[in-house]
Amino acid sequence: MSFIVAIDGPAGTGKGTLAGILAKKYNLVNIDTGATYRCVTLEMLNKNIKLDDEEKIAQILKTIKIEMSNENGKQKVLLNGEDVTEKIRGKEVSENVSQVSSIKQIRLALSGLQRKMAQGKDVIMEGRDIGTVVFPTADIKIYLDADVEERARRRLKQNEEKGIQMSYEEILENIKMRDKNDKEKEFGALKVAPGATVIDTTNMTIKQVEQEISKIIDKKLKQKKKEAKIYAVRPETTWKKIERAVIKKLIYWFYRILFRIEKINEENIPLDEPCIVCANHINYWDAVGLVVTSKRRIRFIAKEDLFNNGFLNWIAHVFDVIPIKRGMRDLDSMKTCLKALKNGETLGIFPEGTRKGLAKGAKVQNGAAYMAIKTKVKVVPVGIQGNFKPFTKVKLNYGKPLDFTKLDSKNPEKDNLEQATKEIMDNIVMLTKQEK
Ligand code: DC
């Protein structure tokens, strides 16, 4: 799993300096995406390529090699093997880069290149469209801003240190022009990404900004660490098997005392192939009932909050319950589910999403249908009947497996997803009403 910090904002807000400091502090790979646009600009200037010469631009994009490294805290940029660290900061490149970066063809290619540079790594990436286009799902999104005069003063100082000759007026004009271009771009325009933290650095020292961003990073890292523990599957050791067998037996007897269980047509669960058991959700006890009374080992999918309770977290890891984040597409959860099905396991899902979801008018979730279509496994609908009052009867009514193999497994995102979800839910509802 990679960790991505996206820093966006106009020129001169301190993105580069901060990315450098934070990269060192948190051991992140520092990717300056502005430098990639500057490299393409330099290459176009070197080869005299016009802004509208799509063919030649395509050729450059196909062969260009951009490498970035950090030597003793100083960024080094290689363009096709040549060290262009200084050249790409020069006047000519600075005056043309904004226009070059407005070309869609270039943006598409460089966004892809930037994603590739980050692949599998923990990175801090700075630019204009990182949180909006390149990594809209970044772990952290920061938008730095500052008054334009202050930004020009900072750039002047930076240039003087690097020995780059440009007057304050020239820099100010250049920044203003680039701001305008960056914000009005048709593709990849500079804007605050949804969910980004905006920091106005005009009256802040670098140290202060660093501390503010560090607080955000620390909090996120802590959260990620906790999540990693929740999502980790406990190795299937003999001890774990014993724990599971003992707990299952204990809960089973407790359950038998508390409720009078009746299982109807349980043989509908296939024993020799993966499947998804989908039931209506009345009470917390219904998932427990299905798990402890079933001949097959069912891995239920449960909301992440459940894992916050130490005891339930332990039980959930013994039974390999799969956590899911509410209200968003949880890709980690989906990956774990698909892997389990490919592994021949049985999943348990409540498509209603929440207890008594149908009655509450909640939108039925189509995750089960998606996975069934995608992996071509059958769905066993179950109608749970009962009110779960102590010493009353609970019926688990298993229906015939539903087969969705005829639906296109490559493209389950269309109407057939809704159709399959409806079929699953209709069967569940029918089974909840059916008398033996
Ligand atoms: O950050 P910088 O000044 O080195 O960026 C150079 C130019 O590249 C800038 O005018 C905007 C553009 N750019 C962009 O369009 N998208 C990015 N992700 C990064 C930079």
Residues whose N, C-alpha, C, O or C-beta is under 5 A from the ligand:
A	BS01	DC	A11 T33 G34 A35 Y37 V97 S98 S101 E126 G127 R128 D129 R178
